[in-house]
């Protein structure tokens, strides 16, 4: 199933190992989350059972990724893609292993009262390690950018969505199956897949960045993630899109951080039922980004698809707020399917629009900065959603997401982008 998709993306057989390695790396990035994510509230209930802890745990991973992702992008432009991917996947193995060990140990009656917070601290440390090494997606995306042209970049970036969708199918399905034997077994499965990914990139991934295109130096500015963000905001033609990118992921990843806890608390859903919802997300996302994204971009264009996608996400949030215990299964399953259509449209199209408006050189830095921007948005969104869940009610994160996405629509509307472009071009004419 995966190989035919890869063959459609490129007719050149030498590119197959590159596409396959990038795909497995992206899939590993998703599986590390989706195997565990539907089970996370159930894994944490021995240590904590509130939205704030769950949101902060997700936020810790994201802020760690934010701190490292721009630097990782710069390093990949300086030293090549392959050594950076190897390093990142190895870090992911370490982080997942520590998380698996922590949730597998029976801590009851083993710690003195003053040390009862040690398991939670270890879980946060595991997420920090995994987050710092979370440049896998950004570097794999840079690999895809290396082997694609601006014209087919959106279609190639659709491979990200295929990995995203397949991860949402395999992850929850595998997690549910293994959780029947032990709720901690899925975490070990994620660790094993990361080890497999590490072996694959070591053995078959070729280097896609020639020596002639590599950066000669790595400046100190690249060590500062906030300085790196200026790279994607400096170009007036992409500024609004970058702000929209940040706000979209702040909203979307914010409410999804507490979604499973909401299903557990509001409707008494089991891990199996929660996982089935994510399987639906995966199937829909794979269809949209693996099959439909190319024809849809050709017919409607990336800008219109962005607006349509955000509209779908808003509709999904509204459906979630209308669910109750009697209709929860039908309403939630419908809502997550609509959400999957929305994010399946927005994610590749918004990245492609930004990538096209920026210089083709230094794609690793650019895409690393976008990954950092996404991580910062996730940190703020997940943390605020968790706090809002505890203080303002279970449905408050969905209302907040709807409001933010309405603001995103104004940022990426065709009129706003056209006016921005005309203002920039007029300024250039005045200057010269």
Residue pairs with C-beta under 8 A, 6 or more apart in sequence:
2 20
2 23
2 162
2 166
3 16
3 20
5 159
5 162
5 290
6 16
6 19
6 20
6 23
6 159
7 16
9 19
9 155
9 156
9 159
10 16
10 19
10 147
15 147
17 204
17 205
17 206
18 143
18 147
18 205
18 206
18 208
19 144
19 147
19 159
20 200
20 204
21 85
21 140
21 143
21 200
21 201
21 204
21 205
22 140
22 141
22 143
22 144
22 159
22 205
23 159
23 162
23 163
24 196
24 197
24 200
24 201
25 85
25 89
25 136
25 137
25 139
25 140
25 197
25 201
26 136
26 137
26 140
26 141
26 159
26 160
26 163
26 164
27 163
27 166
27 167
27 170
27 197
28 89
28 92
28 136
28 193
28 194
28 197
29 92
29 134
29 136
29 137
29 140
29 163
29 167
30 163
30 164
30 166
30 167
30 168
30 171
31 167
31 170
31 171
31 190
31 193
32 92
32 96
32 130
32 190
32 193
32 194
33 167
33 171
34 167
34 168
34 170
34 171
34 172
34 175
34 278
34 282
35 171
35 172
35 174
35 175
35 186
35 187
35 189
35 190
36 43
36 99
36 175
36 186
36 187
36 190
37 171
37 172
37 260
37 278
38 172
38 175
38 176
38 260
38 271
38 274
38 275
38 277
38 278
39 175
39 179
39 183
39 186
39 271
39 274
39 275
40 54
40 57
40 260
41 49
41 54
41 260
41 261
41 264
42 183
42 264
42 271
43 103
43 183
43 184
43 187
44 53
44 54
44 57
44 123
46 107
46 108
46 119
47 53
47 119
47 120
47 123
48 54
48 120
50 386
50 390
51 258
51 261
51 385
51 386
51 387
51 388
51 389
51 390
52 386
52 387
52 389
52 390
53 120
53 386
54 257
54 258
54 261
54 386
55 254
55 257
55 258
55 382
55 383
55 384
55 385
55 386
55 387
55 389
56 382
56 383
56 386
57 123
57 124
57 127
58 253
58 257
58 378
58 382
58 386
59 257
59 378
59 379
59 380
59 382
59 383
59 386
60 124
60 127
60 128
60 131
60 379
61 127
61 128
61 130
61 131
61 134
62 131
62 253
62 375
62 376
62 378
62 379
62 382
63 131
63 375
63 376
63 379
64 127
64 128
64 129
64 130
64 131
64 132
64 134
65 131
65 132
65 134
65 135
65 371
65 372
65 375
66 225
66 372
66 375
66 376
66 379
67 132
67 225
68 131
68 132
68 133
68 134
68 135
68 225
69 134
69 135
69 138
69 225
69 368
69 369
69 371
69 372
69 375
70 222
70 224
70 225
70 228
70 229
70 365
70 368
70 369
70 371
70 372
71 222
71 223
71 225
71 228
71 368
72 84
72 88
72 135
72 138
72 139
72 368
73 135
73 138
73 139
73 142
73 228
73 364
73 365
73 366
73 367
73 368
73 369
73 371
74 215
74 218
74 222
74 228
74 364
74 365
74 368
75 84
75 218
76 84
76 85
76 135
76 138
76 139
76 142
76 209
76 364
76 368
77 142
77 209
77 214
77 215
77 362
77 363
77 364
77 365
78 214
78 215
78 216
78 217
78 218
79 214
80 207
80 209
80 214
81 139
81 142
81 143
81 146
81 205
81 207
81 208
81 209
81 364
82 201
82 205
82 206
82 207
84 135
84 139
85 136
85 139
85 140
85 143
85 201
85 205
86 198
86 201
86 202
87 133
88 133
88 134
88 135
88 136
88 139
89 133
89 136
89 194
89 197
89 198
89 201
90 133
90 198
91 129
91 130
91 132
91 133
92 130
92 133
92 134
92 136
92 194
92 197
93 191
93 194
93 195
93 198
94 129
94 130
94 133
95 126
95 127
95 128
95 129
95 130
95 131
95 133
96 126
96 130
96 187
96 190
96 191
96 194
97 191
98 122
98 125
98 126
98 129
99 123
99 126
99 127
99 130
99 187
100 184
100 187
100 188
100 190
100 191
102 119
102 122
102 123
102 126
103 123
103 183
103 184
103 187
104 184
104 187
104 188
105 119
107 116
107 118
107 119
111 118
131 375
134 375
135 368
135 371
137 160
137 371
138 364
138 367
138 368
138 370
138 371
139 364
139 368
141 157
141 160
141 351
141 367
141 371
142 209
142 363
142 364
142 367
142 368
143 205
143 208
144 153
144 156
144 157
144 159
144 160
145 153
145 156
145 355
145 363
145 367
146 208
146 209
146 363
147 156
147 208
148 156
148 157
150 355
150 356
150 360
153 352
153 355
153 356
154 293
154 294
154 297
154 302
154 348
154 349
154 352
155 293
155 294
155 297
157 348
157 351
157 352
157 355
158 289
158 290
158 293
158 294
158 348
160 289
160 347
160 348
160 351
161 285
161 286
161 288
161 289
161 290
161 293
161 344
161 347
161 348
162 286
162 289
162 290
164 282
164 285
164 289
164 347
165 281
165 282
165 283
165 284
165 285
165 286
165 287
165 288
165 289
165 290
165 340
165 344
166 282
166 286
167 282
168 278
168 279
168 281
168 282
168 283
168 285
168 340
169 279
169 282
169 283
169 286
170 282
171 278
171 282
172 274
172 275
172 276
172 277
172 278
172 279
172 282
173 275
173 279
174 186
174 189
175 186
175 189
175 271
175 275
176 271
176 272
176 275
176 276
178 185
178 186
178 189
179 185
179 186
179 271
179 272
183 271
209 364
213 361
215 362
215 365
221 227
221 228
222 228
222 365
225 372
225 376
228 365
228 368
228 369
228 372
229 369
229 372
229 373
229 376
231 365
231 366
231 369
232 238
232 242
232 354
232 358
232 366
232 369
232 370
232 373
233 239
233 242
233 243
235 357
235 358
236 420
236 423
236 424
236 427
237 357
237 420
237 421
237 424
238 354
238 357
238 358
239 420
240 411
240 412
240 416
240 417
240 420
241 350
241 353
241 354
241 357
241 411
241 412
241 417
242 354
242 370
242 373
243 411
244 350
244 408
244 411
244 412
245 350
245 351
245 354
245 370
245 373
245 374
245 377
246 373
246 374
246 376
246 377
247 377
247 404
247 405
247 407
247 408
247 411
248 310
248 346
248 350
248 377
248 405
248 408
249 373
249 374
249 377
249 378
249 381
250 377
250 378
250 380
250 381
250 404
251 381
251 400
251 401
251 404
251 405
251 408
252 313
252 343
252 381
252 401
253 374
253 377
253 378
253 381
253 382
254 378
254 380
254 381
254 382
254 384
254 385
254 397
254 400
254 401
255 317
255 381
255 385
255 397
255 398
255 400
255 401
257 378
257 381
257 382
257 385
257 386
258 382
258 385
258 386
258 389
258 397
259 320
260 269
260 274
261 389
262 320
262 389
262 394
262 395
262 397
263 269
263 273
263 274
263 277
263 328
263 332
264 274
265 394
266 323
266 325
266 328
266 394
267 323
267 325
267 328
267 332
268 325
269 328
273 329
276 333
277 332
277 333
277 336
278 336
280 333
280 336
280 337
280 340
281 336
281 337
281 339
281 340
282 340
283 340
284 337
284 340
284 341
284 344
285 340
285 343
285 344
287 344
288 340
288 341
288 344
288 345
289 344
289 347
289 348
293 344
293 345
293 348
293 349
296 305
296 345
297 305
297 349
300 308
302 349
302 350
302 352
302 353
303 349
303 353
303 412
303 414
303 417
304 414
305 345
305 346
305 349
306 345
306 346
306 349
306 350
306 353
306 412
307 409
307 412
307 413
308 345
309 341
309 342
309 343
309 344
309 345
309 346
309 349
310 342
310 346
310 405
310 408
310 409
310 412
311 342
311 409
312 338
312 339
312 341
312 342
312 345
313 338
313 339
313 342
313 343
313 346
313 401
313 405
314 342
314 402
314 405
314 406
315 338
315 342
316 335
316 336
316 337
316 338
316 339
316 342
317 335
317 339
317 398
317 399
317 401
317 402
317 405
318 398
318 402
319 331
319 332
319 334
319 335
319 338
320 331
320 332
320 335
320 395
320 398
321 395
321 398
321 399
322 331
323 331
323 332
323 335
324 331
350 412
351 367
351 370
354 366
354 370
355 363
355 366
355 367
358 366
359 366
384 400
385 397
385 400
388 396
388 397
388 400
389 396
389 397
410 416
